[in-house]
């Protein structure tokens, strides 16, 4: 059994790719449900190292140079207590996802039961492999070449996974224009349907996207056999070519019928319907590439481009506002605190003077000195 993971930010198209690949007879994938493994893994790691355990959103900082962290998969041990806690976390996360409504794109409690049957104490690598085996049992498919899942913000775990599994693992990371992600998360129907009417701070979206791109640069340079960056915009505009590239990366056969979106299914076997934030989006739709331009307010756009412009330009995304307009809008930008998700308050992601000074220094430094990441 080989392992496949589709990673990326929220609202980037991960579920669509998961459904597309899951159609292939050699691939078995679920959408989400496994993030708790990584949360518990990091909790154990911090405790073992006698570090302060501080829960934070994944992919907020670049850990590529942390040698200890690179071995988190190989060195961390799950005892009985950890496994019991992990099972409870997975069950709770699945229940929370299902409570948000919509089609059943995510796994159900049956997955927890399959994991529980086979999970025993061991190193994180062994635990993770058993969880992947449970996915096959949950889906009642035993002959797939690849088994895996799609999940968001796992960039910091990709190198440790590759070091743990070598050529047995393949990871596809979706890159999408951050302005589209920001608009989809905070301005589309997603806000009401699954966001509880609350938005995410601009700094959270921008910083996570920047960090994700920095990981992409690092992983492409060091692990090209295991890591494939997939651009959402290319998939929408050149779907056949991009799918051929993905299957070549995986080393399995491509056929044109794999592009038939009418075959895409949810975990309950019903037809999958795209969970776009905006109505009328179906399948490979080039209009989704620039739809954010009609929705994102000009001042918000300029402020957000100030935050992300360095990485955007390196990734080929052209800014629409001048440098002066970006800076002016960034300085005067204010968020409606009453609309922001409360759990984000403790991470210093609001537009106060301290955070603005950090961003101004970062912007100046990147535009006047040579560097790869910050």
SULSULQUI-V218482 format. One record per backbone hydrogen bond with DSSP energy under -1.0 kcal/mol. NH is the residue of the N-H (numbers start at 1). CO is the residue of the C=O. If there is no record, write none. Layout:
<<NH:CO> <NH:CO>>
//
This chain:
<<2:145> <3:168> <4:147> <5:170> <6:149> <7:172> <17:13> <18:14> <19:15> <20:16> <21:17> <22:18> <24:21> <27:24> <28:146> <30:148> <32:150> <37:34> <39:35> <40:36> <41:37> <42:38> <43:39> <44:40> <45:41> <46:42> <47:43> <48:44> <49:45> <50:47> <51:46> <66:63> <67:65> <70:66> <71:68> <72:69> <75:71> <76:72> <78:122> <83:79> <84:80> <85:81> <86:82> <87:83> <88:84> <89:85> <90:86> <91:87> <92:88> <93:89> <94:90> <95:91> <96:92> <97:93> <98:94> <99:95> <100:97> <101:98> <105:103> <111:108> <113:109> <114:110> <115:111> <116:112> <117:113> <119:115> <122:78> <124:76> <125:73> <127:123> <128:124> <129:125> <130:126> <131:127> <132:128> <133:129> <134:130> <135:131> <136:132> <137:133> <138:134> <139:135> <141:136> <146:26> <147:2> <148:28> <149:4> <150:30> <151:6> <153:8> <157:154> <158:155> <161:157> <162:158> <163:159> <164:160> <165:161> <166:162> <168:165> <169:166> <170:3> <171:226> <172:5> <173:228> <174:7> <175:230> <181:177> <182:178> <183:179> <184:180> <185:181> <186:182> <187:183> <189:277> <191:188> <193:189> <194:190> <195:190> <197:191> <198:195> <199:339> <205:201> <206:202> <207:203> <208:204> <209:205> <210:206> <211:207> <212:208> <213:209> <214:210> <215:211> <216:212> <217:213> <218:214> <219:215> <220:216> <221:217> <222:218> <223:219> <226:223> <227:223> <228:171> <230:173> <232:175> <235:231> <236:232> <237:233> <238:234> <242:238> <243:239> <244:240> <245:241> <246:242> <247:243> <248:244> <249:245> <250:246> <251:247> <252:247> <258:255> <259:256> <260:257> <261:259> <263:260> <264:261> <266:270> <267:104> <269:266> <272:264> <285:283> <288:285> <289:286> <293:290> <294:291> <295:292> <296:292> <301:297> <302:298> <303:299> <304:300> <305:301> <306:302> <307:303> <308:304> <309:305> <312:308> <313:309> <314:310> <315:311> <316:313> <317:312> <326:322> <327:323> <328:324> <329:325> <330:326> <331:327> <332:328> <333:329> <337:335> <339:336> <340:337> <341:199> <344:341> <345:342> <347:344> <348:345> <352:350> <356:352> <357:353> <358:354> <359:355> <360:356> <361:357> <362:358> <363:359> <364:360> <365:361> <366:362> <367:363> <368:365> <369:365>>
//
